[in-house]
Amino acid sequence: MSRVVILYGPPGSGKGTQAELLSRKYDFIHFDSGRYIEALVHSEAAKKDPILMREKRNFDTGILCTPEWVLKVTRDEAIRVAKSGFNLVFSGAPRTLFEAFGDGKTKGLIESLEKAFGRENVSVILFTAGDNVSIFRNSNRKVCSVCGLPLLESAKTKHCGLCGGAMRTRTLDKVEIIKDRLVQYKTRTFPIIKELKKRGYAVKTIKAEKLPFEIFKSVERTLKLR
């Protein structure tokens, strides 16, 4: 039976990096909803689609995109992966209580994941890191325009060491936007953790201020992959 892992934590806590490591070593499909949504709102179609134009404005200013829209695109993708039989890892999604649990009329992503993978196969990990760490990491990095691999700006290189793609600075990685994203995380995303615990999930906490390979060892132990 395939499984799904949800990685939570503030901006810059390494969710995406750890998800990528899981995908490369253990054949998880990393559904990076942030990257997926960024590609949608910056696509050619977004120049003509009023919904995508609205979501682009939200995305580029650090405001969480419309929960109903995000829920639909993430739920559809999760179900597609589940049907394929692969393991799935989310990095930071679902991001709001509505996206996670719905509202009585709309089924949330958690319920959809439980149905698709089995509740016993849904694992949740929370990475913790101070605000100063989040701001430093995100404001001092570039990401590959092709594969999304992050790199500290101090590396002084214009090309990705993995695929050779051009490095770029994300619209989200400005200090003022990072600070707003931290507020959004604390007020809109972190409450999901409390609700998951109420619903019986054993949310595992990992300190995320170490080097990525050290954190990954903790992830492997937590998920009993080694």
N, C-alpha and C positions, 0 to 999 in steps of 0.2 A: 504494500500500500504506500502510495506517495505521501509526502508530508509537506507542511507549509510552516515557515518560520517568519515571524514578524519582529523586526528590529526597531526599537524606539530609542529616542535620545534627542537632545537639543541639536541645533545646527552645528556642524563641525565635530560631532562626537564620533564620527567614523562609521556611521551606519552603512553608507554606500560602499566604503572600502571593504568592510567585513562581508557584506552581501556579495561583492565581487569575488572575494576569496572563497566563499562557500560555493559559488557558481563554478569556479575554476577547479576546485579540488574535489568537490562532491556532487557535481552535476546538478546543482540547483539552477533553476531559471530565475535570474534576478529581475524582478519587475520594479524598476526604479520609477515610481509614479511621477516624481518631480521631473526627471529627464524626459519621460514619455509625454507629460503635459507640456513641457517646454518645447518639445519638437512639434506638438500639435499647434500651439498658439503662435509659433514662429514660422509655420509652414506657409506656402503660397496660398492655400485655401483660406487661411486666417485673414487674408486681406479682403476677402469678399463675404465671409461668414460672420454675421453679427454676434453670434454666440461666442465664436472663437475670438473675435475682436474684444468682446467684454472680458473674457478670461485672460487675454493677453495683458490688458490693463491691470488686472488684479495681480497676475504673476510678476510682471516687471516692477511693480511697486512693493512687493513683499507681502501683499495681502493674500490670504488663502483663497484659492479659486472657489467658485460656487459649489457647495457641498453636493447638491443634487447631481450636478454635471460630473463632478469627480467620481462620485459613487457609481454612476452608470458606466463610465469608461473603465474604471478599475475592476468592477464586478464582472463585466463582460470578459475582460482579459483573464481574470483569475479562473473563471469557469472554463475558458478555452484551454488554459494550461492544464487544469485538473483533468479534463477529458483526454488530454494527450498522454497522461500517466507520468509526467515529470514532477519532481519536487519544485517547490516555489518559495522564494524568499522576498519579502517586502522590506524596503528600507524607509521607515517613517510613515507608512500608510497603513490603515486609514488615519486621517489627520484630525477629524472632528468626531464628536459623539454621534452626530447624525450619520456620517459616513460609516462609522463602526457598527452602530446598532439600529439605524433607521428610526422611524417615528410612529410605528404602528400600522401605517399604510404602506410604507416602503421597507423592504427587507434590507438590513444593513450588510456590510461586507463580512463581518464576523460570522453571522448566521449562514451566509452563502459559503464561506470557507468550511464551516463545520459540516455542512451538508455535502460539499464536494470532496473533502479530504477525510472527514471523520473528526469529531472533537478531540479525540485522543491523539490525533496527529497534527494538532495546531500548537505550536510553541511560541512563547513571547519572551523576548530579552530586552531589558532596559539598560542602555548605556548612560552613565552619568559623567558630566564634565562641567566645570565652572564656566560662567559667562565669559570670563577673560580668555579662556581657552577657545571657546566658540568664535569669538571676535577675531582673535589672532589667526587661527587656522583658516577661516573663510576669507578674511581680508588680505591674506598673504599667499593666495594660491591661484593657480590657473588650471584649467581642465582641457583635455584634448577635445578638439572639435569633432573628432571621429569616434573614438572609443570611450571618451568621458573620463579617462584616467586622470586623477588630480596630481598636481605637482606644486610644491612650494615655489613662489616667485623667485626666491633666492637662488634657485637652481640655474637661473640665467640661460635658459634654453628656449628656443622658439618651436621646437618639435618634440612630440611625444616619444619617449624611449621605447614604447611597446610597438606602436603602429606607424610612427613617423608623421602623424597628423599634426596640424598647426595647433598650438596652444592658444587659449583665449581666456578672458576674464568673464565670468558669468554676470549677468545683470543683477543677480541676487547678492553678489559678494562685495557690496559696498557697506561700509561700517554702519551707516544710518539704517540701511535695510536689514542688516544682520540683527541689529538691536530690536527692530520691530518684529522680526521673525522669532526672536527669543521670547518676546511678550506673547506672540501668537501661540508659540509652543506651550508656554506655561498656562495660558488661559483656555486654549481650545483643544490642544492635543493631550497634555498630561492628564486631564480628567479621565481619559480613556483607560489609563493604567488602573486608576482606582476602581472603575466600573468592572474591568476585567477581573480584578481580584475579588470583587463582590460576587462575580459569577463563577468563582471557583478556579480561575486560572492561577497557576503558580508562576508568577512573573519573576524571572531571574534577573538580578542586577549585576552589572559588570562595570567597574571603573574604567573609563575610556581615556585616561590621560597618559597611558603608557604607549609604547611603540606598537604599531598595527600587528606585528607578528606575535607580540606578547598577548595582546587582546584576543587574537584569533585562537590561541591555545585555550584561553578561558571559554571561548565560544564552543570550541570542539568538545571540551569537557562537559559543558552545560548541556549540549545537545547529544551527548554520549556518542560522538562520532569517532572517538579514539579510546 
